[in-house]
């Protein structure tokens, strides 16, 4: 018998501007424990709306969202959000609080002792590879990548089973983005978390996720492994989207081959 999904959307619809403008249209989705799922699609496809349904930042007009077998509407929203980590672009650290105080917010709300909180903050700074001395710094004293690491630490402080990520690395420079994304994937594996990440970067989804969900016009257009989706799909929209990483790789290979040829010119005989 198949295990029950940790996260489930059942025939979920959502409109922000009347019946003729749906952000989500009858979406059903099951996510098991321990997976890394990336949700991709063009702007306005519904991917962020679907993500926010999971922790009740948005409520569906129709259908039901379930967490660990229970309807999320049966949970008090703040209590639910303490069980689900959430990281978004720009982090949202409180500027008047130190990094350590930011990380400690949820454990403090849950009534942890001061000694347990101090130990957890130190443990998390180690885990996201930030110096422990950063606990006393204000967020503005950190680089963008360091703030994003602190945001991840804050999100997992109370050991949530699920991490929701909405364009978490989008505001970072390419090198920092790649480094932090790779580090997060290692953290996901180490802690056996369940991650649902919204990203507009298909290449990032292919390299990080075990499963990719492609959305368009409020519907799920495809749901499969990166390898299967890269091999082609019946939907022209999905195929065009998933072809981008392959086209980029081919262009890079062509440039490298041209560079090798230029570095080793052919010398005519005689």
Secondary structure, DSSP 8 states (H G I E B T S, - for coil): -----SEEEEEEEEESSSTT-EEEEEEEEEE-TT-EEEEEESTTSSHHHHHHHHTTSS--SEEEEEETTEEGGGS-HHHHHHTEEEEETT----TTSBHHHHHTHHHHHTT--HHHHHHHHHHHHHHTT--GGGGGSBGGGS-HHHHHHHHHHHHTTT--SEEEEESTTTTS-HHHHHHHHHHHHHHHHHHT-EEEEE-S-HHHHHHH-SEEEEEETTEEEEEE-HHHHHT--SSHHHHHHHHHHHHHHHHHHHHHHHHHHHHS------
